[in-house]
Amino acid sequence: MDEIKILRQIADGDPEDSRCVVKLLDHFKHSGPNGSHVCMVFEFLGDNLLTLIKYTDYRGIPLPMVKEICRHVLIGLDYLHRELSIIHTDLKPENILLVSTIDPSKDPRKSGVPLVPPAARAIEPPPRAPAAPSVSTGLTRNQKKKIRKKAKRVAASTSEGNGAVASVDTDESDDKGDLSTANEGSPSEDGDRKRGGGHRRGSKGTRKRMAMEAELSCKLVDFGNACWTYKQFTSDIQTRQYRCPEVLLGSKYSTSADLWSFACICFELASGDVLFDPHSGDNFDRDEVFLFISSL
């Protein structure tokens, strides 16, 4: 509910939708077999900036494009910090979404493709039937495996339209891996971005061309960990690679914490690699390495 309060404050102060921050359209409660859930409805946006970095094969994007993206991010941060006294606390490429998808064919507003493909509805589990004697489906193990893979492809293509990165139905493996958090709604358990296996869709040339032609308007999203300068909920904020020194030291933080993360993002957009990726050793931990490097 604190997140909804923050998002309402953001929306109320931006009736012209010019402040480069995501709009909360509605919220409601849904009761089901697993309890009551608060649901939030947001505007439809495109891919996140990490996806844009992947489309360039982790080689970075031209500086004029970086500047244009940074302009939108700074407009959003200025609005949050100066006018609303809100600190995002988890700024990273995954939490900045382009207004449009990089691949125009994935944007239902341009392609006419429905937000929920018919195939996705077709794989929904059928209603429970009365108990009956167990019978064989007649499917071989390979046939069952293909059905499961198809269901995953449909689910992934549906999520990809909302900025998530699908990693199915591709032939070319990702040589640098996936740089996403386990839970994009908040920093992962130890505050790190996890590297894992990933796949890329289409040829390198096609992906790069799409990235170079992408509309660069973007918005700040994911206020699940946001707070006010005068009302902070925790001292444990930010994903490690974007975590400012004062937070590592356990000191007080304010809006400048977001600007540290913003500077790290600028470097990552231009170079394709993270600025800080510390590793622990026998006699020191990652925070100590990070503090040493950031002080140089």
KAGIHU-V467826 format. One record per backbone hydrogen bond with DSSP energy under -0.5 kcal/mol. NH is the residue of the N-H (numbers start at 1). CO is the residue of the C=O. If there is no record, write none. Layout:
{{NH & CO} {NH & CO}}
This chain:
{{5 & 1} {6 & 2} {7 & 3} {8 & 4} {9 & 5} {10 & 6} {11 & 7} {12 & 8} {13 & 9} {14 & 11} {17 & 14} {22 & 220} {25 & 23} {25 & 41} {26 & 41} {28 & 39} {30 & 37} {32 & 35} {35 & 32} {37 & 30} {39 & 28} {39 & 37} {41 & 26} {42 & 40} {43 & 23} {46 & 98} {47 & 100} {48 & 163} {49 & 93} {49 & 96} {51 & 48} {52 & 48} {53 & 49} {54 & 50} {55 & 51} {56 & 52} {57 & 54} {58 & 53} {59 & 56} {61 & 269} {65 & 62} {66 & 62} {67 & 63} {68 & 64} {69 & 65} {70 & 66} {71 & 67} {72 & 68} {73 & 69} {74 & 70} {75 & 71} {76 & 72} {77 & 73} {78 & 74} {79 & 75} {80 & 76} {81 & 77} {82 & 78} {83 & 78} {83 & 79} {84 & 79} {85 & 81} {86 & 80} {87 & 227} {95 & 92} {96 & 93} {97 & 219} {98 & 47} {99 & 217} {104 & 102} {106 & 103} {107 & 104} {108 & 106} {110 & 107} {111 & 107} {112 & 108} {117 & 115} {120 & 117} {121 & 117} {122 & 118} {123 & 119} {124 & 121} {144 & 140} {145 & 141} {146 & 142} {147 & 143} {148 & 144} {149 & 145} {150 & 146} {151 & 147} {152 & 148} {153 & 149} {154 & 150} {155 & 151} {156 & 152} {157 & 153} {158 & 154} {159 & 155} {160 & 156} {161 & 157} {162 & 159} {163 & 160} {164 & 159} {166 & 164} {172 & 200} {173 & 171} {174 & 198} {175 & 173} {178 & 196} {180 & 178} {180 & 194} {186 & 183} {191 & 188} {194 & 180} {194 & 192} {196 & 178} {200 & 172} {202 & 200} {207 & 203} {208 & 204} {209 & 205} {210 & 206} {211 & 207} {212 & 208} {213 & 209} {214 & 210} {214 & 211} {219 & 97} {220 & 20} {221 & 95} {226 & 223} {227 & 87} {228 & 231} {229 & 85} {231 & 228} {237 & 235} {238 & 89} {240 & 191} {242 & 239} {243 & 240} {247 & 244} {248 & 244} {249 & 245} {250 & 247} {251 & 246} {257 & 254} {258 & 255} {259 & 255} {260 & 256} {261 & 257} {262 & 258} {263 & 259} {264 & 260} {265 & 261} {266 & 262} {267 & 263} {268 & 264} {269 & 265} {270 & 266} {271 & 267} {272 & 268} {281 & 284} {289 & 285} {290 & 286} {291 & 287} {292 & 288} {293 & 289} {294 & 290} {295 & 291} {296 & 292} {296 & 293}}
